[in-house]
Amino acid sequence: MITTKPALSVHPTDAYVDENVHIVVHDCPTNDIITVRATANDDEEKLFESYARFRTDDSGYVDISQAQPVEGTYEDADPLGLFWSMQHKKSKLDDYFLKNEATPLSIQINLEIENVIETVTILRHFYKNDVKRVVVKEPECTGVMFHAANNQEPSPGILLLGGSDGGMSEQGAALLASYGYSVLALAYFGTEGVPKNLENIPLEYFEDATTWLKKHPSVNGQASLIGFSRGGELALLLGATFNDYQAIIAGAPSMYVTAGLKNNTFAPIPSWTYKQENLPYMKFSYRPSIMFSMFKNWLLKKPVSFLGIWNHTLSNLEKVKHSRIPIETINAPVMTIAGGDDQLWPSTYYANETKTVLDQQNVYLHYANAGHFLSFPYGLPSLPANINMHVGGGMTLAFGGTKRANAQAASDSWPEILAFLKKHT
């Protein structure tokens, strides 16, 4: 008598991070419960894990991509559910999955029936051999550039601006380059070769970086901006200051200049300067009850939201009007992406205000149930979705949304971003 062993089939095992993965389990006991588990480490080697249990059919088969779990870290049928639902294994409140490097993400998938039956390891790429990575340390700018490895025709240039974590979003630049763009992941604070803190950063630095990018041999003389969070604020500010850009995409942005950062904490210091003058920034105001609520959540080890501070500060627009970015002077097409449950700052309010000022022909993506980390480059299809972040001192910051809502926003907005760039660059 010939017997077959339960098997796990995964296809493709070597693909881009935004490609779907087809997972099938076959030759299992019929009408039985099986478990599929996924694990991955982020750039800080924190271990994240997800699982889903399914009931096999009369032939011992389950198509994981189409089946609804009977239990697991996600509830509905979803071909990427095992990936975006991963949680930090050592934290009750989950944690931020850090992926800024462009190295492939290795994910281990296990089939379990009482014990581990089979393991398949897949690689999720941000770029492959047809894209070249170049470290940039020029007088004009610091960063990492990704562009076509062969001598193709010059392509549109993109300046990619990260957020308040500093450093560079290499993973996002690499993935965009895989779609035919020449992308500079620009560093402007928080890493080697640039200031440690987000403090008094000259806008001329970005103007010089833009000029350098436009003149690069791989670039066709055009440059666009993509920024997220503080980078989204910066993208709108640069677009309002310089007439240099073909298109501007601002994810979870602010339309006001925000205070600077000292040691990753908001401080009463200017973020930006222009023509050797500090740009006015929004000064926070808050009721004691807001601080009491935040302090209480910290003591109770619950996620802390900063949204109340922003909402109270914005309740008096007269006091903050000096820090408003003059977005009406932007001449390029604009896309904003915002989540209705952003707990860091009111990006939906900012995006709606942007919509009332700018041409209605621009693109305004809104996801009612998503939080702050809802789109490229901080939210990507098949990466673990982020809703909280441990920041030290026993404090966990809430960024809003749910894993499902943030993952859906990332999956929906990514093709919209690509279509917007294709149209305008």
Summary of the structure (lengths in Angstrom):
residues: 425
radius of gyration: 22.6
end to end distance: 63.4
largest distance: 83.8
contacts: 1525
relative contact order: 0.12
helix: 23%
strand: 31%
